Amino acid sequence: MQLLGKTVLITGGNSGIGRGAAKAIAAQGGRVAIAGRNPDTLKAAAAEIGTEDAVLTVSAE
């Protein structure tokens, strides 16, 4: 699957499988929007995943 230039929304992207998927997508040139409940873990996940222009975080219940 070509991910370069694509944007993918991942719920639960701040931990576990979602975080791993977000890292893999970003590594292949995709942009990711990760949603999770905890703003602190979202921020940490975004820092681990990649550059700020490739990751959008959304804190939601």
N, C-alpha and C positions, 0 to 999 in steps of 0.2 A: 504494500500500500504506500502510495506517495504521500508523505506528510509535510513536505516542504511548503510553507506558506499557508497551511491549513490551521484552523483553530479548533481545538477539542475541549469540550466541557467535561470535567471529571468530578463527580460528587464523591466525597470522602477522599479527596486528593491530598489531604494533609497527613495521611498515615497509611501503612500497610500496602495492599495491592494497588490502591489508587495512587499513592505516592510513587510507587515503582513504575506504574504505567505512565504517569506524568513525566518522570525522568526519562523514560525510554522515548516518548513522543518528542520531548524537547531535544534530546540527543539526535533525533532524526530530522531536525529542522522545523518541527511543528511548534505552534504556540499553544499554551494550555491555560485554561481557566479552571482553577481548582476551588471547589466549594467544601466548606467544613464548618463545624460549630465553634471551634476555638480559634480566635484571631491570632493568638501567640503561636500555636502550632502551624497555622497557615503561613505566617511570616517566616518561620523556620523552614518549612517545606519549600517555599518560594526561593529562599536563599540557596537551598541545597539543589533545587531543580535546575536553575539556570539564571540567565540574565533577566533583569527586571522587565525589559521590553518583550520578553517571551512568556512571562507568567503574570496572570491576573488572579488575585485572590478574592473570594466572596465568602464573607462570614454569614451563615444562615442557620436557622434552627430547623 
